[in-house]
Amino acid sequence: MAGASERSGWDFFISYNQADRPWAEWIAWQLEDAGYQVLVQAWDFVAGTNWTIRMAEGIEHATRTIAVISPAYLTSDFGRQEWMAAFRADPTGFKRKLLPIRVEDCDRPTLLESVVSFDLFDQSPEEARRRLLEEVRRALAGRAKPVIEPEFPVLARTAPPGDEPRFPDRPIATATATATAGDSQPRVTELPRHSAGAWSLAFSPQREILAAGYRDGAVCLWDINRQTGPRMIESLPTNHSNTVVSVAFAPDGRTLATAAGGLERRGQQRLWDVGDPEEPHLVAELTGHARAAKSVAFSPVGAVLATANSDKNVRLWDVEKPTQPNLLATLRNRTKYFTGRLRSVAFSADGRTLATVDNEGTTRLWDVSDSRRPGAIAVSGKKFFDGGLHSVAFSSNGRTLAIGGEITTVRLLDISEPVQLRAVAKPRRDHGGVVWSVAFSPDGRTLASGSRDKTVRLWDTSDPALLRPTADPVRQHPEKVRSVAFSPDGKTLATGCQDGIVRLFQIGR
């Protein structure tokens, strides 16, 4: 950017975290190509410049600040200082001094959430460029009035009056749809829409009950008996204060663990007595984690619960008495080379091994056969996954581990010899967006993956070395798929979608 170092009248200063440098450079290039003057650290903070003064100049003299929003950015002290400076210069937003652009799906803190943003992820480069330049044009103009007169609205036909509306607190699911395009899509039953996205799912191992956690902090228990049809049993009496990112049943189905938290909130992990699902009640709140909750998982054997937070720690709890949980040990995801924030945790079927994945693409295995004295077994680094990971799952035989994450990839690892992780199949990049969730069927022969691309894929894992799709992608989701879970008999796959609907797909042979 010739001559930029002599200028002090930039149109845009781009504030970003180093993890998002590719996005920042792409945005800067598009803007300069369109004729705007841009200050961006990657290009303008060259050797010999005083970067602190340069940063201050950018914030003070640039007409507008573009904040490249991602989880990494929102945990950065420098990022917060930069967007806050732009916000303080224009708290009412009349001058549009701060333009937040999300490059990853993430929750923004309350103050930043009050500023209208737009997204560039999940789009082709051409679509993203058009969106960027159009939104910038609108921000400069201060209005989004179209250049072409809108069409005259055609009056929509009013549906005839139906039955008396049901009481909203106790909805009963009756809407069942069957795909018609050559029967290529599985039969699906949709549970009634919740007012916020469905973020996490878990089936009870003992009863036909599904727990669903939502973005507004609610958790609902659903009876999914196929004979009587699904119905909501009850919602937990106290909502979490943020998105419920993980739910898990104890092996006996009588205790439910929930985890919730946002980027700026301390994690919440709670234990609930759901022995009588008609009257669930809180029995304990787990404390000690310093940052947002990410995942909870019960050991299939014994009374041990693992909780993972973005404070880079996993805690193991003795929950034999759920009303009196006892901390057994803390596993620290910190070495000289790997310091990622944890995102998901899972136990092997025999309860002797714990797997964790983090936002740096690291997979770890831990020996938890003695839950009071756990130890690290193996760590993958970025050998198998060059990008943040979101989900991890064990096959039922304990020899295969599935991981999914930010580069549209599903990957299988051979862990029959846990001290040496080994890839058993080429990575599959069939999804068109981040893979949020992976889950094995109870027999270990099928893997489900849910993605930001609004699809669910089913994979044949009977021979892990030949990982391949079993059918066409499931495309019956209008929004991003946040969670997938198999029923204990393997005949039903539940999916949680950002449109607030939990869908039940009949896939059993």
Secondary structure, 3 states (H helix, E strand, C coil): CCCHHHCCCCCEEEECCHHHHHHHHHHHHHHHHCCCCEEEHHHHCCCCCCHHHHHHHHHHHCCEEEEEECHHHHCCHHHHHHHHHHHHHCCCCCCCCEEEEECCCCCCCHHHHCCCCEECCCCCHHHHHHHHHHHHHHHHHCCCCCCCCCCCCCCCCCCCCCCCCCCCCCCECCCEECCCCCCCCCEEEECCCCCCCEEEEEECCCCCEEEEEECCCCEEEEECCCCCCCEEEEECCCCCCCCEEEEEECCCCCEEEEEECCCCCCCEEEEEECCCCCCCEEEEEECCCCCCEEEEEECCCCCEEEEEECCCEEEEEECCCCCCCEEEEEEECCCCCCCCCEEEEEECCCCCEEEEEECCCCEEEEECCCCCCCEEEEECCCCCCCCCEEEEEECCCCCEEEEEECCCCEEEEECCCCCCCEECCCCECCCCCCEEEEEECCCCCEEEEEECCCCEEEEECCCHHHCEECCCCECCCCCCEEEEEECCCCCEEEEEECCCCEEEEECCC
